């Protein structure tokens, strides 16, 4: 796992900077972790057979929409 991928889960789990996480970084991490991506309009939906919830991301000017 790259250094960028190592830092991102900690930042995400702390929940302090949701709007400051770059969309491309979060997308890259989810794909690296084996999630499948499908897009519906501005919604990027990520699913993984080992995870019961679907992750829904939206790009808000290069960052994730909180």
SULSULJO-V936803 format. One record per residue. N is the residue number from 1. RES is the residue in three letters. SS is DSSP state (H for helix, E for strand, - for the rest). NEAR is the number of other ideal C-beta (glycine too) atoms within 12 Angstrom. Layout:
n:N res:RES ss:SS near:NEAR
n:N res:RES ss:SS near:NEAR
This chain:
n:1 res:UNK ss:- near:12
n:2 res:UNK ss:- near:11
n:3 res:UNK ss:H near:9
n:4 res:UNK ss:H near:18
n:5 res:UNK ss:H near:20
n:6 res:UNK ss:H near:14
n:7 res:UNK ss:H near:19
n:8 res:UNK ss:H near:28
n:9 res:UNK ss:H near:19
n:10 res:UNK ss:H near:16
n:11 res:UNK ss:H near:22
n:12 res:UNK ss:H near:26
n:13 res:UNK ss:H near:13
n:14 res:UNK ss:H near:13
n:15 res:UNK ss:- near:13
n:16 res:UNK ss:- near:12
n:17 res:UNK ss:- near:19
n:18 res:UNK ss:H near:20
n:19 res:UNK ss:H near:20
n:20 res:UNK ss:H near:21
n:21 res:UNK ss:- near:32
n:22 res:UNK ss:E near:24
n:23 res:UNK ss:H near:25
n:24 res:UNK ss:H near:19
n:25 res:UNK ss:H near:28
n:26 res:UNK ss:H near:38
n:27 res:UNK ss:H near:27
n:28 res:UNK ss:H near:22
n:29 res:UNK ss:H near:31
n:30 res:UNK ss:H near:30
n:31 res:UNK ss:H near:20
n:32 res:UNK ss:H near:20
n:33 res:UNK ss:- near:22
n:34 res:UNK ss:- near:14
n:35 res:UNK ss:- near:25
n:36 res:UNK ss:E near:18
n:37 res:UNK ss:E near:24
n:38 res:UNK ss:E near:15
n:39 res:UNK ss:E near:15
n:40 res:UNK ss:E near:13
n:41 res:UNK ss:- near:10
n:42 res:UNK ss:- near:15
n:43 res:UNK ss:E near:18
n:44 res:UNK ss:E near:28
n:45 res:UNK ss:E near:21
n:46 res:UNK ss:E near:29
n:47 res:UNK ss:E near:20
n:48 res:UNK ss:E near:18
n:49 res:UNK ss:- near:10
n:50 res:UNK ss:- near:10
n:51 res:UNK ss:E near:14
n:52 res:UNK ss:E near:8
n:53 res:UNK ss:E near:11
n:54 res:UNK ss:E near:19
n:55 res:UNK ss:E near:25
n:56 res:UNK ss:E near:22
n:57 res:UNK ss:E near:33
n:58 res:UNK ss:E near:24
n:59 res:UNK ss:E near:22
n:60 res:UNK ss:E near:19
n:61 res:UNK ss:- near:13
n:62 res:UNK ss:- near:16
n:63 res:UNK ss:E near:20
n:64 res:UNK ss:E near:31
n:65 res:UNK ss:- near:19
n:66 res:UNK ss:- near:16
